[in-house]
Each structure stands twice: as C-alpha cells, then as structure tokens.
Amino acid sequence: MHLELRHLRTIRAIHEEGGLARAAERLCITQSALSHQIKALEEQAGVALFVRRSKPLKLSPAGRRLLALAEEVLPRVAEIEAEFSDLREGSAGRLHIAMECHACFDWLMPVLDLFRRAWPEVDLDIRPGLAFGALDALERQQVDLVISSDPEEIAGIEFVPLFDYEPRFVASAANPLAARPFIEAADFADQTLITYPMDRERLDVFSELLLPARIEPRAVRQVELTEMILLHVASNRGVAVLPDWVLREVRRDGDYITRPLTRHGLTRRLYGAIRAEEREKPYMAHMLRLCRSEPVKLQRG
C-alpha cells in the first residue's frame, strides 16, 4: 500500500466535513477527483474506508485506523514545515532568558542546545540574576523571554502557555510518609521541608498547599541545587516538592518515594512571557515551540 500525505489529508477532511462535496471544496479539488482518489486508495488497501450510504459519511474501522495515523502524522509535518519556514525568514537576533523557576534548568538546557543548532547567529543567554525582577526586566527590554508559572496582566506582555506539570512530593523510602497514597498539607507539620532559595509565594508547595491551609513545616531548609535537594531527601534529612520532570529518574530509584499532593494531585502551568511585538520573530516562535515540546519528553522519562 502506497500512502501519501494527500491521502491522509483526504481522510481527515472527509471525516471533519462529513461528506465528499465539502471535503473537495476544502481540498481545492473537484468532487469527482476526490471520489477517484478514494476509490484508488481503497483498491490499494483492499478494504472499504467508508460506510456507504451514511449521512454524514462515516469511516469504517479501517478508515478510523487511517484517520488515527493522519492525526498523528499531519501535525508533525505541519510543525516541521513551520520550522523550515522560520529558518528561511531570518537568522539573527537576541534572545536573553530569565527564569522564575530554579528547576527549569533541567529542561531548558536541552532546549537551548537544540535552539542554538538551528539559530547559530542568535545571541543566546540566560540571566539568572534577574530572576526575581524578571518581568520588569522584560518590560525594560533587558531580557526577551521569561519562564514563569504566574501570569499577570501587563500591557504589551503576552504569557504564552508552554506545558502543564505536576508538583510532586518526594521523600526517602524510609520516611513514615512513604506509607501514604497521597500527601496533604497537615503531613508537612512534622517534616523538614527542603526548598529552593525563593520567596514562599513562588514555591508551589507553599502557594498551592501550605499557605491556603495555614500549615507551617517543622523547619524549612533552602538549597540551591536540585541534586543536593535530592541527596538530602535520600538521606532522610527532609522532604521536598519538585516538578514531575525533575523526578523522572527518581521514580525508578528505590531510595525514594514520590506521591501526589492531595487526593487528586495538583497541576500547574508554565508560561513564556514575551513582549507582544516579539512573538512573530521566527526564532522566538521556534523557541516557544521547543519549550512546548521538549519538556514533555522529560516528563515521560
């Protein structure tokens, strides 16, 4: 069976439009040409792709398999086409990044490596010293992209959704909380909580769980590096709450346990804050696409 992209586009168009006439109009071909294309494809496949005499026209089980392939392949082709278009439209500029998220280094560095291969002429830099005044720096054009989980209404600034993540509890397998199926705010009352050195309002465990419940951990210890946080946790010197992408390897390590926060878990979203006029720059659009796709690979391990 010889499949072409036009076949996948045809199957998707007929499914979405519910008939040959509207699908042909959408594909900019005649209805007769579309019918011949479908007939030829069915002859190749040796099976019917549609349930005849149904209104709207419905896919057969074999047609649904082909539709699933179309829905997987065509968006990826469109993404590649968009990236190639970006590459044709300009190659130089500046992209300085600030983060309001310590753990974001874990997924941002692989993204930057992919980006610099595609855009070697773009001046790429990370400005961690501006992390706590990052949005002000963005308005003053000192940086061009801010990674943040706290969108605000700021004139001229857009918060582009990147991806959702789950803040998860992590502790030593020897910790008594290892027996719990999920962790609630009250469970932190007799624990040493290890966090990044950030304001409490910017830490998920405080903003989403402890502050609303008015629960204070027994102690709070601030540690700069993710690796050191995990080292202290493995030694049962405290517990932590970290994004799911950080814990991709820990989940397979017998020294640790990870649990959801609350019975149903918590979900947070990361955004890329940019100046509105920058969004259409090809390299900025490419960076935002990478920031949406690459971290998900880490989340899945």
C-alpha positions, 0 to 999 in steps of 0.5 A: 500500500502506497500512502501519501500525505494527500491521502491522509489529508483526504481522510481527515477532511472527509471525516471533519466535513462529513461528506465528499462535496465539502471535503473537495471544496476544502481540498481545492479539488473537484468532487469527482477527483476526490471520489477517484482518489478514494476509490484508488486508495481503497483498491490499494488497501483492499478494504472499504474506508467508508460506510456507504450510504451514511449521512454524514459519511462515516469511516469504517474501522479501517478508515478510523485506523487511517484517520488515527495515523493522519492525526498523528502524522499531519501535525508533525509535518505541519510543525516541521514545515513551520520550522523550515519556514522560520529558518528561511525568514531570518537568522539573527537576533537576541534572545536573553532568558530569565527564569522564575523557576530554579528547576527549569534548568533541567529542561531548558538546557536541552532546549537551548542546545537544540535552539542554538543548532538551528539559530547559530547567529542568535545571541543566546543567554540566560540571566539568572540574576534577574530572576526575581525582577524578571518581568520588569526586566522584560518590560525594560527590554533587558531580557526577551523571554521569561519562564514563569508559572504566574501570569499577570496582566501587563500591557504589551506582555503576552504569557504564552502557555508552554506545558502543564506539570505536576508538583510532586512530593518526594521523600526517602523510602524510609520516611513514615510518609512513604506509607501514604497514597497521597500527601496533604498539607497537615503531613508537612507539620512534622517534616523538614521541608527542603526548598529552593532559595525563593520567596514562599509565594513562588514555591508551589508547595507553599502557594498551592498547599501550605499557605491556603491551609495555614500549615507551617513545616517543622523547619524549612531548609533552602538549597540551591541545587536540585541534586543536593535537594535530592541527596538530602531527601535520600538521606532522610534529612527532609522532604521536598516538592519538585516538578514531575520532570525533575523526578523522572529518574527518581521514580525508578530509584528505590531510595525514594518515594514520590506521591501526589499532593492531595487526593487528586494531585495538583497541576500547574502551568508554565508560561513564556512571557514575551513582549507582544511585538516579539512573538512573530520573530521566527526564532522566538516562535521556534523557541516557544515551540521547543519549550512546548515540546521538549519538556514533555519528553522529560516528563515521560522519562 
